[in-house]
Amino acid sequence: MRKGFSALLLALGLVSVTACSTDLEVYAPAKEIRSVYCILNPNDTVQYVRVAKAFQVEGDAISYAAQNDLSVSGLQVKLTGDGKIWTATQVDDFPRNDGGFPATHTVYKFTTDGSGPGRDTLAHDQEYSLDVGAPDADDYVTGTTQLPARPRIRGVFSLVAGAGTTQCLPRLSLDRKFNFFWRKAGGNASYEVRVGLEYQANGEEKFIQYGPDDLITENNRCNEGAGSICVQFAEKELLRRFVQGMPEDPFITYTYDTGDSCVLSNNDLHLLPTSLWFEVTAVDEYLGNYMIVNDPKVSDVSGTKPEYTNLRGNIDVVGIFGSYNADRKYAILNVCSEALLGLNGSLQVGSCSWD
């Protein structure tokens, strides 16, 4: 999740140059506007803010952006919330991976590693405000986000009793219908679900992932009670996704890590395998709206989209100040699920089949 939203933050600066707008004259040649992107993640030790110029020029806007660094430097950028204040440091020559665009750009960085005043960690379920520039400046921009609480995963993911006093990762029967559910994060948060499997093909590291699909706001084919959201995976649905990365080949042996799947104490939890994981991400209301509006599937009859933003200030602005929070749990597969995927030499027995 963190990688995905880092890409969102650092790449979406182009949206302000290329997007159509029904409310804002993005293409007005004589009028500069601001493009601001900041996505908070309380599980990260740094948070980044991208501030750029956005305006139309004569000719191709994409070509212009490729030849010019539109970053805005020299600004005072502050984050406030939970009774604390963070002052950003400017990072020049920050690398970017945008193909034909300049190799680096300028960003602003908040340190949230808890190492001292002004470097405090972010609190869950808390409102934060972003201020870009001085309030009396012509290009001042501000916005708020409600950082979601952690959407705690519930159900079968608790450690189970093993031999002696050990606690073990649960074995999941993904060959059957499977209910994945979590505690709501509160507010108007929406959710994304990801399931990942890290495995080896003849010892070479591989990875395959399910999701995310559309944002989730309600139960899907299951109900695990008030205060929770539940998504039901159909019989073998996840296995069919995973097997796409494991074509049958007599010369390939597929394995995944199930060793040391039991521990004696909480101090040893870091030793448990992390090959199979389930993750739910709570997205704050503003970021959720932004993602929906910018989804390629969303358009009006004229083929244009409104420019959504929760930012405001003394200059016209596009972009988003949002936040998200995630929870992840680990497990291992039951023998039938392993056999269907051809993992670890497990054999299909009894009624275990793709039928």
Disulfide bonds with the S-S distance in Angstrom:
Cys168-Cys262 1.89
Cys222-Cys230 1.95
Cys336-Cys352 2.06
